[in-house]
Amino acid sequence: MEESTSPSIRRIVVALRHPDQLFTAEPIPPTSPDYTEYTAQPAMDTVRDMLLARQPARNARIELVIRLPRQHLHPGVQDELSVAVRRWVRVQNLLDVDATHAGGAVGRRLLALGIVSFLVFQLTSIVVRNSGGPDDAYLFEAVGEGLSVTSWVMLWFPVQLVTMEVWRSSIRRRRMRIIERMTVEVEEDPRATA
């Protein structure tokens, strides 16, 4: 993969052996010289991850240049791949929205359960700490502290679902909007052998 950047244009060049590699990983072992980031996973996944790592400016023009061997070039291949990329983005967005809704529902239920558990464990911790006498104060203090820590741990996962997962989903959707406005160009790969 080659990549050239300027303030207004981001150009990503992907060399593939056939058009399907844009969306489908090939079963190629790492010992093969053909094993690249585009054969280990679909090329669009690599492009998506790369755009997340170094997100272009909001108004930057994104160009995806797909280099193919001559035998895979035919009239209309550029339009076919442009439509396929748009369809891929639409499906990925729908899958992401569905996963976010499902995760949000689980997160809200777990958050309610986490808050109730937190309160129960905190109250139990207070009662246990105040129950000890002078002879066994250390034991009751240790058990009370353990219950207090447990209450915070039980709240961790629901809070993460409600906050972090929503944030990650927002980043993924923003990245997909960038990919959606990407222009697709197809050209012959001069290094490919027929």
C-alpha positions as CSV (number, residue, x, y, z in Angstrom):
1,M,0.0,0.0,0.0
2,E,1.1,3.5,-0.8
3,E,-0.3,6.6,0.7
4,S,0.2,10.2,-0.2
5,T,-1.2,13.0,1.9
6,S,-1.6,16.7,1.5
7,P,-3.8,19.1,3.5
8,S,-6.7,18.7,1.0
9,I,-6.2,15.3,-0.6
10,R,-5.6,11.9,1.0
11,R,-4.7,9.2,-1.6
12,I,-4.6,5.6,-0.6
13,V,-3.3,3.1,-3.2
14,V,-4.1,-0.5,-2.9
15,A,-2.6,-3.2,-5.1
16,L,-4.8,-6.3,-5.4
17,R,-4.6,-9.5,-7.4
18,H,-8.4,-9.4,-8.1
19,P,-11.3,-7.1,-7.2
20,D,-12.8,-9.5,-4.6
21,Q,-9.8,-9.0,-2.3
22,L,-11.3,-5.6,-1.5
23,F,-13.9,-7.3,0.6
24,T,-12.7,-10.9,1.2
25,A,-9.6,-12.2,2.8
26,E,-7.7,-15.0,1.0
27,P,-6.5,-18.2,2.8
28,I,-2.8,-17.5,2.2
29,P,-0.3,-18.6,4.8
30,P,2.2,-16.1,6.2
31,T,5.0,-18.0,4.5
32,S,3.8,-16.9,1.1
33,P,5.2,-13.7,-0.4
34,D,1.6,-12.8,-1.4
35,Y,0.6,-12.6,2.3
36,T,0.0,-8.9,3.0
37,E,-2.4,-6.8,5.1
38,Y,-4.9,-7.2,2.2
39,T,-4.7,-11.0,2.2
40,A,-4.7,-11.3,6.0
41,Q,-7.9,-9.3,6.1
42,P,-10.2,-7.7,3.5
43,A,-8.6,-4.6,2.0
44,M,-11.6,-2.4,3.1
45,D,-11.0,-3.4,6.7
46,T,-7.4,-2.3,6.4
47,V,-8.4,1.0,4.8
48,R,-11.1,1.6,7.5
49,D,-8.6,0.9,10.3
50,M,-6.0,3.1,8.7
51,L,-8.4,6.0,8.4
52,L,-9.3,5.6,12.1
53,A,-5.6,5.7,13.1
54,R,-4.8,8.8,11.1
55,Q,-8.2,10.5,10.6
56,P,-8.1,13.0,7.7
57,A,-9.4,16.6,8.0
58,R,-13.2,17.0,7.8
59,N,-13.1,18.6,4.3
60,A,-10.2,16.5,2.9
61,R,-10.8,14.6,-0.3
62,I,-10.2,10.9,0.1
63,E,-9.2,8.9,-3.0
64,L,-9.0,5.1,-3.0
65,V,-6.9,3.9,-6.0
66,I,-7.2,0.2,-6.7
67,R,-4.5,-1.3,-8.8
68,L,-5.4,-4.5,-10.6
69,P,-3.8,-6.8,-13.1
70,R,-4.8,-6.1,-16.7
71,Q,-7.0,-9.2,-17.0
72,H,-9.3,-7.8,-14.3
73,L,-9.8,-4.5,-15.9
74,H,-12.9,-4.0,-18.0
75,P,-15.3,-1.2,-18.8
76,G,-17.4,-0.4,-15.8
77,V,-15.2,-2.0,-13.2
78,Q,-14.6,1.3,-11.5
79,D,-18.3,2.0,-11.2
80,E,-18.9,-1.6,-9.9
81,L,-16.3,-1.2,-7.2
82,S,-17.6,2.3,-6.3
83,V,-21.1,0.9,-5.8
84,A,-19.8,-2.0,-3.9
85,V,-17.8,0.3,-1.5
86,R,-21.0,2.3,-0.9
87,R,-23.0,-0.8,-0.2
88,W,-20.3,-2.1,2.1
89,V,-20.4,1.1,4.1
90,R,-24.2,1.1,4.3
91,V,-24.2,-2.5,5.6
92,Q,-21.3,-1.9,8.1
93,N,-23.2,1.2,9.4
94,L,-26.4,-0.9,9.9
95,L,-24.5,-3.6,11.7
96,D,-22.8,-1.1,13.9
97,V,-26.1,0.6,14.7
98,D,-27.7,-2.7,15.6
99,A,-24.8,-3.7,17.8
100,T,-24.9,-0.3,19.5
101,H,-28.6,-0.6,20.2
102,A,-28.2,-4.1,21.5
103,G,-25.1,-3.2,23.6
104,G,-27.0,-0.1,24.9
105,A,-30.0,-2.1,26.0
106,V,-27.7,-4.6,27.8
107,G,-25.7,-1.7,29.3
108,R,-28.8,0.1,30.6
109,R,-30.0,-3.1,32.3
110,L,-26.6,-3.9,33.7
111,L,-26.2,-0.3,34.9
112,A,-29.5,-0.5,36.9
113,L,-28.4,-3.9,38.3
114,G,-24.8,-2.5,39.0
115,I,-26.2,0.5,40.9
116,V,-28.4,-1.7,43.0
117,S,-25.5,-4.1,43.7
118,F,-23.2,-1.1,44.4
119,L,-25.6,0.2,47.1
120,V,-26.2,-3.2,48.6
121,F,-22.5,-4.0,48.9
122,Q,-21.6,-0.5,50.2
123,L,-24.3,-0.7,52.9
124,T,-23.2,-4.2,53.8
125,S,-19.6,-2.9,54.0
126,I,-20.6,-0.1,56.4
127,V,-22.6,-2.5,58.6
128,V,-19.7,-5.0,58.7
129,R,-17.1,-2.3,59.6
130,N,-19.3,-1.1,62.4
131,S,-20.0,-4.6,63.7
132,G,-16.5,-5.4,64.8
133,G,-15.4,-5.2,68.4
134,P,-11.9,-4.1,69.6
135,D,-10.6,-7.7,69.5
136,D,-11.5,-8.4,65.8
137,A,-11.6,-4.9,64.4
138,Y,-8.9,-5.7,61.8
139,L,-10.9,-8.7,60.4
140,F,-14.1,-6.7,60.1
141,E,-12.3,-3.7,58.6
142,A,-10.7,-6.0,56.0
143,V,-14.0,-7.7,55.1
144,G,-15.7,-4.3,54.9
145,E,-13.0,-2.9,52.6
146,G,-13.3,-6.0,50.4
147,L,-17.0,-5.5,50.1
148,S,-16.5,-1.8,49.2
149,V,-14.0,-2.7,46.5
150,T,-16.4,-5.4,45.1
151,S,-19.1,-2.8,44.9
152,W,-17.0,-0.5,42.7
153,V,-15.9,-3.5,40.5
154,M,-19.5,-4.5,39.9
155,L,-20.2,-1.0,38.6
156,W,-17.2,-0.9,36.3
157,F,-18.6,-3.0,33.3
158,P,-22.0,-1.4,33.1
159,V,-20.5,2.1,33.2
160,Q,-18.0,1.1,30.5
161,L,-20.8,-0.2,28.3
162,V,-22.9,3.0,28.7
163,T,-20.0,5.4,28.1
164,M,-17.0,3.9,26.2
165,E,-19.0,1.7,23.8
166,V,-21.2,4.6,22.8
167,W,-18.0,6.7,22.2
168,R,-16.4,3.9,20.2
169,S,-19.5,3.5,18.1
170,S,-19.6,7.3,17.4
171,I,-16.0,7.1,16.2
172,R,-16.8,4.2,13.9
173,R,-19.7,6.0,12.4
174,R,-17.6,9.1,11.8
175,R,-15.0,7.0,10.1
176,M,-17.7,5.4,7.9
177,R,-18.9,8.8,6.9
178,I,-15.4,9.5,5.7
179,I,-15.2,6.3,3.7
180,E,-18.7,7.0,2.3
181,R,-17.5,10.2,0.6
182,M,-14.3,8.4,-0.7
183,T,-13.9,8.3,-4.5
184,V,-12.8,5.0,-6.0
185,E,-10.4,4.9,-9.0
186,V,-9.2,1.7,-10.8
187,E,-5.9,1.6,-12.7
188,E,-3.6,-1.1,-14.1
189,D,-1.0,-2.4,-11.7
190,P,2.3,-2.1,-13.6
191,R,4.0,-4.6,-11.4
192,A,1.4,-7.3,-11.8
193,T,2.2,-10.3,-14.0
194,A,-0.4,-11.6,-16.3
